[in-house]
């Protein structure tokens, strides 16, 4: 199994975060079928689908996934993401100009 990262959308409303999570999930699955993406609920008591994504990269190219995230961000003006690895924040306040920081966050070993 590869590295598991979580991607969230700080500063977004619940509805907006859910839309972002669904859209980015579709984008990442389109990059490579080997990318595993699951939506996580903040609380099991809520009915929403979840505005946080758990991404397992496996052997998929980190660069391809990072570029996919940056491309998605470019199409979603105003969206910002936070990436965590093993529960620790590795990158925050990322937008479409941050492709290099996204790739670094995905490849960082913790």
Biopython code that builds the backbone (N, CA, C, O; Angstrom):
import numpy as np
from Bio.PDB.StructureBuilder import StructureBuilder

atoms = [
    (1, "UNK", "N", (0.842, -1.179, 0.000)),
    (1, "UNK", "CA", (0.000, 0.000, 0.000)),
    (1, "UNK", "C", (0.883, 1.237, 0.000)),
    (1, "UNK", "O", (1.966, 1.220, 0.586)),
    (2, "UNK", "N", (0.450, 2.285, -0.633)),
    (2, "UNK", "CA", (1.237, 3.509, -0.723)),
    (2, "UNK", "C", (0.941, 4.457, 0.418)),
    (2, "UNK", "O", (0.305, 4.098, 1.409)),
    (3, "UNK", "N", (1.415, 5.667, 0.252)),
    (3, "UNK", "CA", (1.197, 6.706, 1.247)),
    (3, "UNK", "C", (-0.255, 7.162, 1.226)),
    (3, "UNK", "O", (-0.879, 7.260, 0.169)),
    (4, "UNK", "N", (-0.783, 7.440, 2.422)),
    (4, "UNK", "CA", (-2.133, 7.992, 2.517)),
    (4, "UNK", "C", (-2.030, 9.441, 2.936)),
    (4, "UNK", "O", (-1.384, 9.778, 3.928)),
    (5, "UNK", "N", (-2.676, 10.286, 2.167)),
    (5, "UNK", "CA", (-2.717, 11.715, 2.473)),
    (5, "UNK", "C", (-4.171, 12.111, 2.617)),
    (5, "UNK", "O", (-5.057, 11.465, 2.057)),
    (6, "UNK", "N", (-4.417, 13.172, 3.367)),
    (6, "UNK", "CA", (-5.764, 13.722, 3.405)),
    (6, "UNK", "C", (-5.711, 15.135, 2.854)),
    (6, "UNK", "O", (-4.776, 15.895, 3.103)),
    (7, "UNK", "N", (-6.742, 15.455, 2.099)),
    (7, "UNK", "CA", (-6.870, 16.785, 1.513)),
    (7, "UNK", "C", (-8.176, 17.372, 2.013)),
    (7, "UNK", "O", (-9.238, 16.764, 1.877)),
    (8, "UNK", "N", (-8.087, 18.555, 2.592)),
    (8, "UNK", "CA", (-9.290, 19.243, 3.064)),
    (8, "UNK", "C", (-9.325, 20.645, 2.474)),
    (8, "UNK", "O", (-8.374, 21.096, 1.834)),
    (9, "UNK", "N", (-10.432, 21.311, 2.702)),
    (9, "UNK", "CA", (-10.696, 22.607, 2.082)),
    (9, "UNK", "C", (-10.979, 23.646, 3.165)),
    (9, "UNK", "O", (-12.129, 24.038, 3.359)),
    (10, "UNK", "N", (-9.939, 24.097, 3.874)),
    (10, "UNK", "CA", (-10.154, 25.041, 4.971)),
    (10, "UNK", "C", (-10.760, 26.356, 4.475)),
    (10, "UNK", "O", (-10.433, 26.846, 3.394)),
    (11, "UNK", "N", (-11.634, 26.900, 5.284)),
    (11, "UNK", "CA", (-12.262, 28.174, 4.937)),
    (11, "UNK", "C", (-13.481, 28.021, 4.054)),
    (11, "UNK", "O", (-14.143, 29.011, 3.743)),
    (12, "UNK", "N", (-13.793, 26.800, 3.643)),
    (12, "UNK", "CA", (-14.966, 26.563, 2.807)),
    (12, "UNK", "C", (-16.158, 26.203, 3.683)),
    (12, "UNK", "O", (-16.006, 25.617, 4.755)),
    (13, "UNK", "N", (-17.341, 26.561, 3.211)),
    (13, "UNK", "CA", (-18.552, 26.129, 3.910)),
    (13, "UNK", "C", (-18.676, 24.618, 3.739)),
    (13, "UNK", "O", (-17.992, 24.028, 2.902)),
    (14, "UNK", "N", (-19.548, 23.989, 4.532)),
    (14, "UNK", "CA", (-19.751, 22.545, 4.414)),
    (14, "UNK", "C", (-20.208, 22.175, 3.013)),
    (14, "UNK", "O", (-19.690, 21.231, 2.415)),
    (15, "UNK", "N", (-21.177, 22.916, 2.488)),
    (15, "UNK", "CA", (-21.696, 22.627, 1.145)),
    (15, "UNK", "C", (-20.612, 22.797, 0.086)),
    (15, "UNK", "O", (-20.467, 21.957, -0.802)),
    (16, "UNK", "N", (-19.856, 23.881, 0.182)),
    (16, "UNK", "CA", (-18.793, 24.148, -0.779)),
    (16, "UNK", "C", (-17.701, 23.080, -0.667)),
    (16, "UNK", "O", (-17.209, 22.588, -1.682)),
    (17, "UNK", "N", (-17.325, 22.723, 0.557)),
    (17, "UNK", "CA", (-16.318, 21.682, 0.777)),
    (17, "UNK", "C", (-16.755, 20.348, 0.190)),
    (17, "UNK", "O", (-15.945, 19.625, -0.391)),
    (18, "UNK", "N", (-18.033, 20.024, 0.342)),
    (18, "UNK", "CA", (-18.557, 18.785, -0.236)),
    (18, "UNK", "C", (-18.478, 18.804, -1.761)),
    (18, "UNK", "O", (-18.109, 17.806, -2.379)),
    (19, "UNK", "N", (-18.824, 19.935, -2.360)),
    (19, "UNK", "CA", (-18.731, 20.056, -3.820)),
    (19, "UNK", "C", (-17.279, 19.927, -4.270)),
    (19, "UNK", "O", (-16.979, 19.202, -5.218)),
    (20, "UNK", "N", (-16.390, 20.625, -3.591)),
    (20, "UNK", "CA", (-14.973, 20.548, -3.932)),
    (20, "UNK", "C", (-14.463, 19.106, -3.810)),
    (20, "UNK", "O", (-13.761, 18.617, -4.695)),
    (21, "UNK", "N", (-14.817, 18.433, -2.715)),
    (21, "UNK", "CA", (-14.342, 17.065, -2.483)),
    (21, "UNK", "C", (-14.823, 16.127, -3.585)),
    (21, "UNK", "O", (-14.055, 15.294, -4.066)),
    (22, "UNK", "N", (-16.085, 16.253, -3.988)),
    (22, "UNK", "CA", (-16.608, 15.405, -5.048)),
    (22, "UNK", "C", (-15.917, 15.656, -6.371)),
    (22, "UNK", "O", (-15.571, 14.717, -7.088)),
    (23, "UNK", "N", (-15.719, 16.915, -6.691)),
    (23, "UNK", "CA", (-15.095, 17.294, -7.950)),
    (23, "UNK", "C", (-13.628, 16.865, -7.995)),
    (23, "UNK", "O", (-13.179, 16.300, -8.993)),
    (24, "UNK", "N", (-12.880, 17.129, -6.924)),
    (24, "UNK", "CA", (-11.462, 16.760, -6.901)),
    (24, "UNK", "C", (-11.307, 15.241, -6.892)),
    (24, "UNK", "O", (-10.386, 14.710, -7.513)),
    (25, "UNK", "N", (-12.187, 14.546, -6.203)),
    (25, "UNK", "CA", (-12.163, 13.088, -6.197)),
    (25, "UNK", "C", (-12.288, 12.543, -7.614)),
    (25, "UNK", "O", (-11.533, 11.656, -8.009)),
    (26, "UNK", "N", (-13.240, 13.073, -8.379)),
    (26, "UNK", "CA", (-13.412, 12.649, -9.773)),
    (26, "UNK", "C", (-12.162, 12.950, -10.588)),
    (26, "UNK", "O", (-11.731, 12.130, -11.398)),
    (27, "UNK", "N", (-11.581, 14.129, -10.372)),
    (27, "UNK", "CA", (-10.364, 14.529, -11.096)),
    (27, "UNK", "C", (-9.226, 13.548, -10.825)),
    (27, "UNK", "O", (-8.545, 13.113, -11.754)),
    (28, "UNK", "N", (-9.016, 13.198, -9.553)),
    (28, "UNK", "CA", (-7.910, 12.317, -9.195)),
    (28, "UNK", "C", (-8.109, 10.906, -9.731)),
    (28, "UNK", "O", (-7.151, 10.271, -10.169)),
    (29, "UNK", "N", (-9.326, 10.417, -9.700)),
    (29, "UNK", "CA", (-9.605, 9.084, -10.253)),
    (29, "UNK", "C", (-9.371, 9.053, -11.761)),
    (29, "UNK", "O", (-9.014, 8.015, -12.319)),
    (30, "UNK", "N", (-9.574, 10.198, -12.417)),
    (30, "UNK", "CA", (-9.363, 10.275, -13.857)),
    (30, "UNK", "C", (-7.902, 10.274, -14.256)),
    (30, "UNK", "O", (-7.577, 9.981, -15.406)),
    (31, "UNK", "N", (-7.018, 10.594, -13.331)),
    (31, "UNK", "CA", (-5.583, 10.623, -13.624)),
    (31, "UNK", "C", (-5.055, 9.207, -13.798)),
    (31, "UNK", "O", (-4.308, 8.921, -14.733)),
    (32, "UNK", "N", (-5.447, 8.334, -12.894)),
    (32, "UNK", "CA", (-4.981, 6.954, -12.926)),
    (32, "UNK", "C", (-5.928, 6.116, -12.080)),
    (32, "UNK", "O", (-6.187, 6.468, -10.929)),
    (33, "UNK", "N", (-6.450, 5.018, -12.617)),
    (33, "UNK", "CA", (-7.373, 4.190, -11.841)),
    (33, "UNK", "C", (-6.732, 3.592, -10.585)),
    (33, "UNK", "O", (-7.443, 3.138, -9.688)),
    (34, "UNK", "N", (-5.404, 3.587, -10.511)),
    (34, "UNK", "CA", (-4.720, 3.049, -9.336)),
    (34, "UNK", "C", (-4.771, 4.010, -8.147)),
    (34, "UNK", "O", (-4.441, 3.619, -7.027)),
    (35, "UNK", "N", (-5.179, 5.257, -8.376)),
    (35, "UNK", "CA", (-5.307, 6.216, -7.277)),
    (35, "UNK", "C", (-6.558, 5.855, -6.494)),
    (35, "UNK", "O", (-7.647, 5.768, -7.061)),
    (36, "UNK", "N", (-6.405, 5.647, -5.207)),
    (36, "UNK", "CA", (-7.546, 5.344, -4.348)),
    (36, "UNK", "C", (-7.964, 6.633, -3.645)),
    (36, "UNK", "O", (-7.158, 7.262, -2.959)),
    (37, "UNK", "N", (-9.223, 7.019, -3.818)),
    (37, "UNK", "CA", (-9.735, 8.250, -3.209)),
    (37, "UNK", "C", (-11.022, 7.924, -2.472)),
    (37, "UNK", "O", (-11.964, 7.395, -3.063)),
    (38, "UNK", "N", (-11.066, 8.235, -1.191)),
    (38, "UNK", "CA", (-12.261, 8.046, -0.382)),
    (38, "UNK", "C", (-12.623, 9.356, 0.285)),
    (38, "UNK", "O", (-11.749, 10.108, 0.717)),
    (39, "UNK", "N", (-13.915, 9.626, 0.367)),
    (39, "UNK", "CA", (-14.375, 10.821, 1.075)),
    (39, "UNK", "C", (-14.583, 10.468, 2.533)),
    (39, "UNK", "O", (-15.166, 9.432, 2.852)),
    (40, "UNK", "N", (-14.107, 11.330, 3.415)),
    (40, "UNK", "CA", (-14.209, 11.114, 4.855)),
    (40, "UNK", "C", (-15.201, 12.087, 5.468)),
    (40, "UNK", "O", (-15.153, 13.283, 5.183)),
    (41, "UNK", "N", (-16.086, 11.594, 6.296)),
    (41, "UNK", "CA", (-17.023, 12.460, 7.022)),
    (41, "UNK", "C", (-16.330, 13.014, 8.250)),
    (41, "UNK", "O", (-15.542, 12.329, 8.901)),
    (42, "UNK", "N", (-16.635, 14.260, 8.554)),
    (42, "UNK", "CA", (-16.077, 14.876, 9.761)),
    (42, "UNK", "C", (-16.637, 14.195, 11.002)),
    (42, "UNK", "O", (-15.948, 14.041, 12.011)),
    (43, "UNK", "N", (-17.896, 13.792, 10.907)),
    (43, "UNK", "CA", (-18.565, 13.149, 12.033)),
    (43, "UNK", "C", (-19.512, 12.093, 11.471)),
    (43, "UNK", "O", (-20.225, 12.357, 10.503)),
    (44, "UNK", "N", (-19.527, 10.893, 12.069)),
    (44, "UNK", "CA", (-20.436, 9.865, 11.568)),
    (44, "UNK", "C", (-21.911, 10.235, 11.749)),
    (44, "UNK", "O", (-22.780, 9.617, 11.134)),
    (45, "UNK", "N", (-22.198, 11.227, 12.578)),
    (45, "UNK", "CA", (-23.570, 11.647, 12.827)),
    (45, "UNK", "C", (-24.118, 12.555, 11.730)),
    (45, "UNK", "O", (-25.324, 12.795, 11.677)),
    (46, "UNK", "N", (-23.256, 13.063, 10.857)),
    (46, "UNK", "CA", (-23.711, 13.971, 9.813)),
    (46, "UNK", "C", (-24.169, 13.197, 8.581)),
    (46, "UNK", "O", (-23.764, 12.054, 8.364)),
    (47, "UNK", "N", (-25.006, 13.826, 7.790)),
    (47, "UNK", "CA", (-25.521, 13.205, 6.580)),
    (47, "UNK", "C", (-24.707, 13.562, 5.347)),
    (47, "UNK", "O", (-24.897, 12.962, 4.289)),
    (48, "UNK", "N", (-23.804, 14.526, 5.465)),
    (48, "UNK", "CA", (-23.045, 14.935, 4.282)),
    (48, "UNK", "C", (-22.076, 13.831, 3.858)),
    (48, "UNK", "O", (-21.734, 12.953, 4.651)),
    (49, "UNK", "N", (-21.647, 13.887, 2.620)),
    (49, "UNK", "CA", (-20.748, 12.878, 2.064)),
    (49, "UNK", "C", (-19.341, 12.988, 2.622)),
    (49, "UNK", "O", (-18.598, 12.006, 2.635)),
    (50, "UNK", "N", (-18.975, 14.157, 3.075)),
    (50, "UNK", "CA", (-17.638, 14.380, 3.601)),
    (50, "UNK", "C", (-16.859, 15.332, 2.728)),
    (50, "UNK", "O", (-16.853, 15.216, 1.503)),
    (51, "UNK", "N", (-16.196, 16.283, 3.378)),
    (51, "UNK", "CA", (-15.471, 17.315, 2.654)),
    (51, "UNK", "C", (-13.969, 17.122, 2.767)),
    (51, "UNK", "O", (-13.201, 18.034, 2.460)),
    (52, "UNK", "N", (-13.540, 15.940, 3.206)),
    (52, "UNK", "CA", (-12.120, 15.619, 3.281)),
    (52, "UNK", "C", (-11.884, 14.372, 2.448)),
    (52, "UNK", "O", (-12.678, 13.433, 2.486)),
    (53, "UNK", "N", (-10.801, 14.363, 1.704)),
    (53, "UNK", "CA", (-10.457, 13.217, 0.869)),
    (53, "UNK", "C", (-9.261, 12.477, 1.448)),
    (53, "UNK", "O", (-8.288, 13.101, 1.871)),
    (54, "UNK", "N", (-9.329, 11.153, 1.469)),
    (54, "UNK", "CA", (-8.175, 10.317, 1.796)),
    (54, "UNK", "C", (-7.672, 9.776, 0.471)),
    (54, "UNK", "O", (-8.413, 9.113, -0.255)),
    (55, "UNK", "N", (-6.419, 10.055, 0.154)),
    (55, "UNK", "CA", (-5.835, 9.681, -1.135)),
    (55, "UNK", "C", (-4.678, 8.725, -0.879)),
    (55, "UNK", "O", (-3.747, 9.044, -0.140)),
    (56, "UNK", "N", (-4.748, 7.537, -1.503)),
    (56, "UNK", "CA", (-3.650, 6.579, -1.420)),
    (56, "UNK", "C", (-2.993, 6.547, -2.783)),
    (56, "UNK", "O", (-3.620, 6.181, -3.777)),
    (57, "UNK", "N", (-1.737, 6.930, -2.827)),
    (57, "UNK", "CA", (-1.035, 7.072, -4.095)),
    (57, "UNK", "C", (-0.512, 5.763, -4.652)),
    (57, "UNK", "O", (-0.489, 5.596, -5.872)),
    (58, "UNK", "N", (-0.094, 4.834, -3.820)),
    (58, "UNK", "CA", (0.475, 3.591, -4.333)),
    (58, "UNK", "C", (1.679, 3.887, -5.199)),
    (58, "UNK", "O", (2.570, 4.635, -4.796)),
    (59, "UNK", "N", (1.714, 3.305, -6.391)),
    (59, "UNK", "CA", (2.855, 3.501, -7.284)),
    (59, "UNK", "C", (2.586, 4.587, -8.318)),
    (59, "UNK", "O", (3.389, 4.803, -9.226)),
    (60, "UNK", "N", (1.471, 5.256, -8.176)),
    (60, "UNK", "CA", (1.094, 6.307, -9.113)),
    (60, "UNK", "C", (2.106, 7.456, -9.024)),
    (60, "UNK", "O", (2.646, 7.743, -7.956)),
    (61, "UNK", "N", (2.341, 8.083, -10.128)),
    (61, "UNK", "CA", (3.269, 9.202, -10.175)),
    (61, "UNK", "C", (2.789, 10.352, -9.302)),
    (61, "UNK", "O", (1.703, 10.893, -9.511)),
    (62, "UNK", "N", (3.595, 10.716, -8.335)),
    (62, "UNK", "CA", (3.285, 11.837, -7.458)),
    (62, "UNK", "C", (3.155, 13.112, -8.282)),
    (62, "UNK", "O", (2.288, 13.944, -8.016)),
    (63, "UNK", "N", (4.012, 13.260, -9.273)),
    (63, "UNK", "CA", (3.977, 14.451, -10.114)),
    (63, "UNK", "C", (2.666, 14.545, -10.876)),
    (63, "UNK", "O", (2.087, 15.627, -10.973)),
    (64, "UNK", "N", (2.189, 13.436, -11.415)),
    (64, "UNK", "CA", (0.930, 13.449, -12.162)),
    (64, "UNK", "C", (-0.240, 13.831, -11.258)),
    (64, "UNK", "O", (-1.101, 14.616, -11.652)),
    (65, "UNK", "N", (-0.270, 13.279, -10.054)),
    (65, "UNK", "CA", (-1.350, 13.603, -9.122)),
    (65, "UNK", "C", (-1.253, 15.060, -8.682)),
    (65, "UNK", "O", (-2.266, 15.757, -8.624)),
    (66, "UNK", "N", (-0.049, 15.523, -8.373)),
    (66, "UNK", "CA", (0.139, 16.920, -7.963)),
    (66, "UNK", "C", (-0.287, 17.875, -9.073)),
    (66, "UNK", "O", (-0.933, 18.890, -8.812)),
    (67, "UNK", "N", (0.073, 17.550, -10.302)),
    (67, "UNK", "CA", (-0.343, 18.389, -11.425)),
    (67, "UNK", "C", (-1.856, 18.362, -11.606)),
    (67, "UNK", "O", (-2.460, 19.369, -11.973)),
    (68, "UNK", "N", (-2.467, 17.207, -11.349)),
    (68, "UNK", "CA", (-3.921, 17.105, -11.419)),
    (68, "UNK", "C", (-4.591, 17.982, -10.376)),
    (68, "UNK", "O", (-5.590, 18.641, -10.665)),
    (69, "UNK", "N", (-4.044, 17.994, -9.158)),
    (69, "UNK", "CA", (-4.588, 18.846, -8.091)),
    (69, "UNK", "C", (-4.421, 20.309, -8.463)),
    (69, "UNK", "O", (-5.353, 21.098, -8.304)),
    (70, "UNK", "N", (-3.244, 20.684, -8.958)),
    (70, "UNK", "CA", (-3.000, 22.079, -9.348)),
    (70, "UNK", "C", (-3.926, 22.497, -10.487)),
    (70, "UNK", "O", (-4.435, 23.618, -10.498)),
    (71, "UNK", "N", (-4.141, 21.604, -11.434)),
    (71, "UNK", "CA", (-5.046, 21.881, -12.550)),
    (71, "UNK", "C", (-6.478, 22.074, -12.043)),
    (71, "UNK", "O", (-7.188, 22.979, -12.482)),
    (72, "UNK", "N", (-6.886, 21.210, -11.115)),
    (72, "UNK", "CA", (-8.220, 21.330, -10.521)),
    (72, "UNK", "C", (-8.356, 22.680, -9.805)),
    (72, "UNK", "O", (-9.370, 23.363, -9.949)),
    (73, "UNK", "N", (-7.339, 23.054, -9.040)),
    (73, "UNK", "CA", (-7.361, 24.326, -8.319)),
    (73, "UNK", "C", (-7.475, 25.502, -9.290)),
    (73, "UNK", "O", (-8.158, 26.484, -8.998)),
    (74, "UNK", "N", (-6.818, 25.406, -10.427)),
    (74, "UNK", "CA", (-6.868, 26.486, -11.422)),
    (74, "UNK", "C", (-8.289, 26.681, -11.949)),
    (74, "UNK", "O", (-8.680, 27.797, -12.289)),
    (75, "UNK", "N", (-9.048, 25.608, -12.018)),
    (75, "UNK", "CA", (-10.429, 25.694, -12.503)),
    (75, "UNK", "C", (-11.423, 26.067, -11.405)),
    (75, "UNK", "O", (-12.585, 26.349, -11.698)),
    (76, "UNK", "N", (-10.987, 26.072, -10.158)),
    (76, "UNK", "CA", (-11.871, 26.378, -9.031)),
    (76, "UNK", "C", (-11.321, 27.593, -8.279)),
    (76, "UNK", "O", (-10.773, 27.483, -7.182)),
    (77, "UNK", "N", (-11.488, 28.720, -8.898)),
    (77, "UNK", "CA", (-10.974, 29.975, -8.352)),
    (77, "UNK", "C", (-11.418, 30.173, -6.910)),
    (77, "UNK", "O", (-12.595, 30.022, -6.582)),
    (78, "UNK", "N", (-10.483, 30.504, -6.076)),
    (78, "UNK", "CA", (-10.786, 30.762, -4.671)),
    (78, "UNK", "C", (-10.668, 29.541, -3.780)),
    (78, "UNK", "O", (-10.628, 29.674, -2.557)),
    (79, "UNK", "N", (-10.610, 28.352, -4.367)),
    (79, "UNK", "CA", (-10.471, 27.137, -3.556)),
    (79, "UNK", "C", (-9.055, 27.056, -3.004)),
    (79, "UNK", "O", (-8.083, 27.388, -3.684)),
    (80, "UNK", "N", (-8.962, 26.616, -1.779)),
    (80, "UNK", "CA", (-7.674, 26.395, -1.131)),
    (80, "UNK", "C", (-7.705, 25.023, -0.490)),
    (80, "UNK", "O", (-8.751, 24.563, -0.033)),
    (81, "UNK", "N", (-6.543, 24.365, -0.457)),
    (81, "UNK", "CA", (-6.483, 23.036, 0.138)),
    (81, "UNK", "C", (-5.423, 22.976, 1.229)),
    (81, "UNK", "O", (-4.514, 23.802, 1.306)),
    (82, "UNK", "N", (-5.583, 21.962, 2.063)),
    (82, "UNK", "CA", (-4.595, 21.633, 3.086)),
    (82, "UNK", "C", (-4.313, 20.143, 2.930)),
    (82, "UNK", "O", (-5.237, 19.346, 2.770)),
    (83, "UNK", "N", (-3.036, 19.768, 2.977)),
    (83, "UNK", "CA", (-2.641, 18.367, 2.826)),
    (83, "UNK", "C", (-2.007, 17.905, 4.134)),
    (83, "UNK", "O", (-1.130, 18.563, 4.694)),
    (84, "UNK", "N", (-2.486, 16.740, 4.605)),
    (84, "UNK", "CA", (-1.916, 16.122, 5.804)),
    (84, "UNK", "C", (-1.389, 14.749, 5.446)),
    (84, "UNK", "O", (-1.931, 14.052, 4.587)),
    (85, "UNK", "N", (-0.312, 14.377, 6.132)),
    (85, "UNK", "CA", (0.250, 13.038, 5.992)),
    (85, "UNK", "C", (0.480, 12.511, 7.393)),
    (85, "UNK", "O", (1.125, 13.171, 8.208)),
    (86, "UNK", "N", (-0.037, 11.335, 7.678)),
    (86, "UNK", "CA", (0.070, 10.743, 9.015)),
    (86, "UNK", "C", (-0.439, 11.693, 10.093)),
    (86, "UNK", "O", (0.115, 11.745, 11.191)),
    (87, "UNK", "N", (-1.487, 12.440, 9.783)),
    (87, "UNK", "CA", (-2.109, 13.332, 10.756)),
    (87, "UNK", "C", (-1.412, 14.662, 10.936)),
    (87, "UNK", "O", (-1.908, 15.516, 11.670)),
    (88, "UNK", "N", (-0.281, 14.863, 10.291)),
    (88, "UNK", "CA", (0.456, 16.123, 10.423)),
    (88, "UNK", "C", (0.293, 16.954, 9.155)),
    (88, "UNK", "O", (0.354, 16.427, 8.044)),
    (89, "UNK", "N", (0.089, 18.240, 9.328)),
    (89, "UNK", "CA", (-0.032, 19.133, 8.178)),
    (89, "UNK", "C", (1.324, 19.230, 7.491)),
    (89, "UNK", "O", (2.332, 19.555, 8.118)),
    (90, "UNK", "N", (1.331, 18.940, 6.184)),
    (90, "UNK", "CA", (2.573, 19.060, 5.416)),
    (90, "UNK", "C", (2.521, 20.239, 4.455)),
    (90, "UNK", "O", (3.558, 20.693, 3.972)),
    (91, "UNK", "N", (1.319, 20.737, 4.175)),
    (91, "UNK", "CA", (1.184, 21.925, 3.328)),
    (91, "UNK", "C", (-0.210, 22.499, 3.537)),
    (91, "UNK", "O", (-1.195, 21.765, 3.618)),
    (92, "UNK", "N", (-0.274, 23.820, 3.624)),
    (92, "UNK", "CA", (-1.566, 24.453, 3.831)),
    (92, "UNK", "C", (-1.654, 25.725, 3.004)),
    (92, "UNK", "O", (-0.643, 26.272, 2.563)),
    (93, "UNK", "N", (-2.880, 26.183, 2.804)),
    (93, "UNK", "CA", (-3.154, 27.408, 2.066)),
    (93, "UNK", "C", (-2.622, 27.336, 0.640)),
    (93, "UNK", "O", (-2.055, 28.300, 0.126)),
    (94, "UNK", "N", (-2.814, 26.169, 0.002)),
    (94, "UNK", "CA", (-2.328, 25.965, -1.353)),
    (94, "UNK", "C", (-3.386, 26.370, -2.367)),
    (94, "UNK", "O", (-4.577, 26.127, -2.172)),
    (95, "UNK", "N", (-2.938, 26.988, -3.451)),
    (95, "UNK", "CA", (-3.849, 27.294, -4.552)),
    (95, "UNK", "C", (-3.185, 26.876, -5.853)),
    (95, "UNK", "O", (-2.165, 26.186, -5.833)),
    (96, "UNK", "N", (-3.750, 27.284, -6.984)),
    (96, "UNK", "CA", (-3.290, 26.793, -8.284)),
    (96, "UNK", "C", (-1.842, 27.151, -8.616)),
    (96, "UNK", "O", (-1.243, 26.514, -9.483)),
    (97, "UNK", "N", (-1.277, 28.133, -7.966)),
    (97, "UNK", "CA", (0.116, 28.521, -8.247)),
    (97, "UNK", "C", (1.118, 27.632, -7.524)),
    (97, "UNK", "O", (2.326, 27.805, -7.681)),
    (98, "UNK", "N", (0.625, 26.683, -6.734)),
    (98, "UNK", "CA", (1.490, 25.922, -5.842)),
    (98, "UNK", "C", (1.760, 24.489, -6.279)),
    (98, "UNK", "O", (1.906, 23.615, -5.425)),
    (99, "UNK", "N", (1.831, 24.219, -7.572)),
    (99, "UNK", "CA", (2.044, 22.849, -8.057)),
    (99, "UNK", "C", (3.309, 22.232, -7.447)),
    (99, "UNK", "O", (3.296, 21.063, -7.059)),
    (100, "UNK", "N", (4.380, 22.991, -7.359)),
    (100, "UNK", "CA", (5.627, 22.464, -6.805)),
    (100, "UNK", "C", (5.462, 22.122, -5.329)),
    (100, "UNK", "O", (5.955, 21.089, -4.876)),
    (101, "UNK", "N", (4.775, 22.978, -4.572)),
    (101, "UNK", "CA", (4.541, 22.703, -3.143)),
    (101, "UNK", "C", (3.623, 21.505, -2.957)),
    (101, "UNK", "O", (3.781, 20.745, -2.002)),
    (102, "UNK", "N", (2.667, 21.329, -3.859)),
    (102, "UNK", "CA", (1.768, 20.182, -3.788)),
    (102, "UNK", "C", (2.559, 18.898, -4.020)),
    (102, "UNK", "O", (2.411, 17.933, -3.269)),
    (103, "UNK", "N", (3.396, 18.880, -5.053)),
    (103, "UNK", "CA", (4.227, 17.699, -5.338)),
    (103, "UNK", "C", (5.153, 17.395, -4.158)),
    (103, "UNK", "O", (5.339, 16.235, -3.792)),
    (104, "UNK", "N", (5.723, 18.431, -3.573)),
    (104, "UNK", "CA", (6.614, 18.250, -2.421)),
    (104, "UNK", "C", (5.851, 17.654, -1.244)),
    (104, "UNK", "O", (6.355, 16.756, -0.570)),
    (105, "UNK", "N", (4.635, 18.148, -0.991)),
    (105, "UNK", "CA", (3.818, 17.628, 0.104)),
    (105, "UNK", "C", (3.463, 16.170, -0.119)),
    (105, "UNK", "O", (3.469, 15.381, 0.826)),
    (106, "UNK", "N", (3.151, 15.797, -1.362)),
    (106, "UNK", "CA", (2.790, 14.419, -1.664)),
    (106, "UNK", "C", (3.980, 13.490, -1.506)),
    (106, "UNK", "O", (3.818, 12.348, -1.076)),
    (107, "UNK", "N", (5.170, 13.959, -1.845)),
    (107, "UNK", "CA", (6.341, 13.083, -1.815)),
    (107, "UNK", "C", (7.101, 13.120, -0.495)),
    (107, "UNK", "O", (7.986, 12.296, -0.267)),
    (108, "UNK", "N", (6.764, 14.066, 0.373)),
    (108, "UNK", "CA", (7.474, 14.206, 1.647)),
    (108, "UNK", "C", (7.319, 12.937, 2.477)),
    (108, "UNK", "O", (6.220, 12.394, 2.592)),
    (109, "UNK", "N", (8.399, 12.478, 3.042)),
    (109, "UNK", "CA", (8.382, 11.293, 3.912)),
    (109, "UNK", "C", (8.285, 11.753, 5.351)),
    (109, "UNK", "O", (9.056, 12.604, 5.794)),
    (110, "UNK", "N", (7.338, 11.189, 6.075)),
    (110, "UNK", "CA", (7.179, 11.517, 7.495)),
    (110, "UNK", "C", (7.099, 10.273, 8.292)),
    (110, "UNK", "O", (6.964, 10.330, 9.514)),
]
sb = StructureBuilder()
sb.init_structure("model")
sb.init_model(0)
sb.init_chain("A")
sb.init_seg("    ")
for serial, (resi, resn, name, xyz) in enumerate(atoms, 1):
    if name == "N":
        sb.init_residue(resn, " ", resi, " ")
    sb.init_atom(name, np.array(xyz, "f"), 0.0, 1.0, " ", f" {name:<3s}", serial, name[0])
structure = sb.get_structure()
